[in-house]
Amino acid sequence: MTELLFNKRLQVQVKNRETDERRSVIRISIELQQLSNPVHRKDLIVRLTDDTDLYFLYNLVISEEDFQSLKVQQGLLIDFTSFPQKFIDLLEQCISEQDRENPRFLLQLTSASSAFDHGPSNLNIVETNAFKHLTHLSLKLLPGSDTDIKKYLATCLSAVKEEKQQLEQKLRKTEEDLTRQLNYAQQTLSEKSRELDKLRSEWTSQTTSLSSRHMQDLTAERENALEIQARLQQQNEQLRQELESSHHRSTQQLQTKVSELETANRELTDKKYKSDSTIRDLKAKLASLEEECQRSKQQVLSLRRENSSLDTECHERERLVNQLQTRVAVVEQEIKDKDQLVMRTREVLEATQQQKNSVEGNAESKQIQIGKLEATVKSLSEELIKANGIIKKLQGDLKALVGKIKVKNTVTVSQEKILQETTEKLQREQRELQDAQQRLRQKEEEATRLKEQLEATVQKLDESREVLKTNENVITWLNKQLNENQLSRKQESLGMFETPAAGLRTGSVSHNMLDSKGFPSSLGQGFPITSTINSKYPLPFSCVSSGTRSVLALHNQTSGPKVQFNPMSGKPSAAEVSPSTLAQPSNKENGEPVGLDSKYFERRDDSIPLRGLLPSMHLNREVPKPLNTAGAKPAPAAASAYFPG
């Protein structure tokens, strides 16, 4: 039984005796073979192959006895059971390092012969460090014989055939699944197409019904819009009359405002000319200040360059001083060391008198070295003194330059402040000028608009005056007719009518009062007439024109005259007026003139209204109050009450 432990492609450095080093990709497979017949044992098989060259084959079989000799030869610290895993770990490290330029772990395949197919080769796992190339493991692989190559090719062919069979099975399964899915998709497509036809038919029916309903709604909305338009026109006429008076007042106010604005405009033009002159002066000052600012900026840049060069020189001098100080410290340390050596030599001289000659020679040499060191120390101290003097001079120069730079910075800051203030003033003046020009344009537009409104209102006033004149002429003519009717009523005797069933007494009504000739035929409307019932409740009657079809007849019978009437079929209009303002016969016994009683001036809900005058006449005058005295002449009051202006 064989178990595959590792099978991957790795980059290997290939070397032989004749060719140079090259890198090639080789597949390494590791298998563990267990044999139980005739003896139970385990073998580790290592195989090297090349996917591009099928005849490239190297084999190595390591048994437990072979591993013991390998362990002794290469100094391995592991046993045979853990060797395959450690070998695989080293190969994994080689895989992880193979993409780098300088990999740490390398695989090398070396051969002593000129060609790889003729002799054995060594597979080395090498770790490179800063000191040497360290070989962790070296395995000797033998090239495969013809029988081995044939076996290997046969196994590869069987594996390829198995893969082919598996792929063919997968292909059949996928074809069956796809045909099944295609049939299902075709069925669903036919069902969806039928549903789509149904939905299209329903959609066409719904669109036709919705279009018809939409047309009906559109006609209804048009009718509503026309009604609303008529209502709005009436409201607009009422608002127009209210606005005439307000426009008259506003025109007067606007005329005063226009005069004030003209004066303000003159003042603003004067201010504009003054501000233009100031702007010119400020622009000239601004140009001069900008030139000075540019000069100061150039000076600042030059000073900054000088400062930076001085800083670099100062840093170099400080670096030299630090180097000299380190040298002095090193020399002082050497001097201390030499002093210690001298002390030790003296102790040695005192302790060992036998080696006096040799010690004296050493002492002379040491004294010579000490003299040399003292001379070097003196020269170094002189150099340090010179360096300190140079550093002090440089520090003084640097302080002077810093003072000059500060003075120039203060001058430039003050100049920048002055320049900023002048620019702010200039911007403020320009803003005020633009605001004034904008206000002037707005006032001119308002003045033109008000002039147009004034002309329109004057035209409307002229039209309304003409309408009022025509209304006054109609009212005077109506008053004249009412006065003539009252004079004719005085000459006739009027009696009271009684109804036998209810016992009611009614006032007699003259035929002249009910005659429709008293009114002009152009009016086309009637007015109500009242007669007293039981001297408290007014009973309304309608004297209509030829346009309406109500009938009113008077009959003189033996039991007393009775009045028969048909009421008007129309509903009361907005111009409803109480009929109690008609004339009433005077008291014969007292000899009082014909007039209206004060109780009939009250508004009654049961009276039949008087319809307004012709729609073409826009009579919008207020109803004047009728007279409250019974003895006065009521004709003008009655006419003004029934025919409002």
C-alpha angles and dihedrals in degrees: 000000000000127000121200109225103170135009117165142128117251137181110250131187106231119205133175136162099268108028129063126249116287137170121237135170112245129178114233119197125185121197132180112215121196119197123189101171120106094348128010109244143142128231129191112215119200116190129185118199138164120222091208095047112045093187093059105102133151123176136192126182115194117191126186091264091049090050091055091056090044090050091052094045098048099029098243118179099202134081129239096265094057095037097086093053093047090048090051090048090055090050091050090053089052089052092051092049100041096088094058125093093234106027119196097214120045136183114218128189111194130180130189093208127074094247129039096225098063107051142029120278134206123233108206128188104207129188116202121209135161092276108041148329105277116204110211097180137005121190125187111222126193123216115249120257124229091267091049091049090048091050090048092049090047091053090047090050093049090048090050091049091050090050089048092051091048091049091049090051090049090048092052091049092049091048091051091048092048094049090049091049090047092054091047091048092051091050092049090046092055091048092048092048090054090049089048091054090050092049091049092053091047090047093052091049091048092047092052092048091046092048092051091047090047091053091051091049089047093054091047091050091049091053090048090049091052091050091048090048092054091048091048091050090056091049090047092055091052092048090048092060091048092049095051093072093044090049091052091055093043091051091056091048091047092051089056089047091050091054090049091048092051090055090046089049091055091049091048092050089052089049090047093055090047092048090049090056092047090048091054091051091047091049091054091048090046092054092051091047091049090053091050090047092053091050091050091048091052090050090049091051092050091048090049091052090050090047092051091049090049090048091054091048090048091051091050091051091048089050090052091049091051090050091050091047090052090050091050090049090050091049092048090051090050090049090052090049091050090049090054090049090050090052091049092049090051091052089048089051091051093046099042115043092163092072093046097126094051091044092050089053090050090047092054091050090048091050090052090051090047090053091051091049092049090052091050090048091052092050091048092050090052090050090049091052090051091048092051090052092051091048092051091051091050092049090052092050090048092052091051092050091048090053091051091049092051091052091050091047092054090050092050092047092052091048091049090051092052091047092050092050092051092049091049091051091049092050091048092052091048091049092051090048092051091048091051092049091049092049090049091053091049092051092050091051091049091050092052091046092050091049090054091048090049092053091049093049092048090053091049090049091054091051093048091050091055090050091050091052091054090047092051091051091052092048093051091050091050092049090051092052092048091051091052090051091051092050091051089048091056092058095054126070114240123201136194121256121219128199110217096208099053099023092234124156118217128189117246117254121210122232089232090060092053094046111111094208092086091077128063114256091229092072095063094194135101133218129222125256125203131204125191119256113196087342093279113063120059114223111209122224127181126225102195133187128243090270094071124059103222117127127218121180134177121208127190107213134168096257091050136290116296129199122220120190143167114220121233115273096216125089121248113275130219090265092067114158128185113252093217093096094076121113120273125201116261126241109270094202095055093039092227118161122255111275146130125284116234093238090063093061091076120100114253124203094207095057124109109243127238111239117230128260124273113315090233090065109076098204107172103161121133119256110256117227115259124237116274097207121090095210098055125091107270101189100101092042093050092049093049091047096052097038109042119196 
